[in-house]
Amino acid sequence: MTRRTLVVISAGLGQPSSTRLLADQLAAAARDELVRRGAEVEVRTVELREHAHDVVNHLLTGFPSAALREVLATVTGADGLIAVTPIFNASYNGLFKSFFDVLDREALADRPVLIGATGGTARHSLALEHAVRPMFGYLRAAVVPTAVFAAPEDWSGEGDESALRARIRRAGAELAEQVERRPAATGPADPFALTTSFEQLLAGRDPS
Ligand SMILES: Cc1cc2nc3c(=O)[nH]c(=O)nc-3n(C[C@H](O)[C@H](O)[C@H](O)COP(=O)(O)O)c2cc1C
């Protein structure tokens, strides 16, 4: 049985967070489909608000804290990523963008990614297509075709709940299929691994 890791990134700021709720439902859909296809699945969820200060410090200093380094390694070692942001000013929020700004630019190349967003109005659902998808395109991720947006009426019962559920199922199945097509990831990279030999460090030489 192939072991797969799904990493869920939620950039919601509220507590409770509708973004986290959507992220959990997307993760469950992708996990269920992978399990149906015979995989053993581990889901790891990252609430970015818990790492917000570390993300800003990383932007300012160029160095991650130990906790953030571990999160970045977890994302880098995932078989599939579920990335969900609240829409702020018709785009992803600053925390979401900043997190992907500190992630290595090669980390998501050819990595299956499912994108989702929550917002105060369904009129902004296309922010997923004009803002979130292009960012992952730049990072050369394999973003699945179905992106999922949830508006307040989807949670209050006034919207078409079955349509949202169907969209979540379809997006989860698309992610599972992309994950299954690829060899299993090797897991989180060792965040403390040396990329420079001691000789190079002593000589003050940068190998790159
Ligand atoms: C500063 C700010 C800007 C926002 N801008 C938008 C927007 O442009 N479009 C939209 O649909 N919702 C907007 N919202 C509403 C949030 O997207 C919405 O409340 C979100 O679902 C909250 O997610 P959370 O519960 O996970 O924190 C904005 C909220 C804030 C605080």
The ligand as a Gaussian input file, in Angstrom:
#p B3LYP/6-31G(d) Opt

LIG

0 1
 C       -9.408000      43.238000       5.082000
 C      -10.471000      42.364000       4.506000
 C      -10.757000      42.424000       3.158000
 C      -11.719000      41.598000       2.598000
 N      -11.974000      41.670000       1.277000
 C      -12.869000      40.832000       0.699000
 C      -13.091000      40.848000      -0.709000
 O      -12.512000      41.620000      -1.449000
 N      -13.993000      39.971000      -1.217000
 C      -14.683000      39.084000      -0.443000
 O      -15.476000      38.304000      -0.969000
 N      -14.493000      39.046000       0.904000
 C      -13.611000      39.896000       1.489000
 N      -13.404000      39.853000       2.841000
 C      -14.148000      38.870000       3.671000
 C      -13.322000      37.605000       3.952000
 O      -12.845000      37.019000       2.757000
 C      -14.187000      36.573000       4.662000
 O      -14.647000      37.127000       5.850000
 C      -13.411000      35.277000       4.904000
 O      -14.230000      34.192000       4.542000
 C      -12.972000      35.097000       6.353000
 O      -12.291000      33.873000       6.479000
 P      -11.984000      33.214000       7.918000
 O      -13.326000      32.949000       8.574000
 O      -11.278000      31.955000       7.611000
 O      -11.134000      34.181000       8.685000
 C      -12.452000      40.696000       3.422000
 C      -12.166000      40.658000       4.796000
 C      -11.189000      41.472000       5.337000
 C      -10.896000      41.389000       6.818000

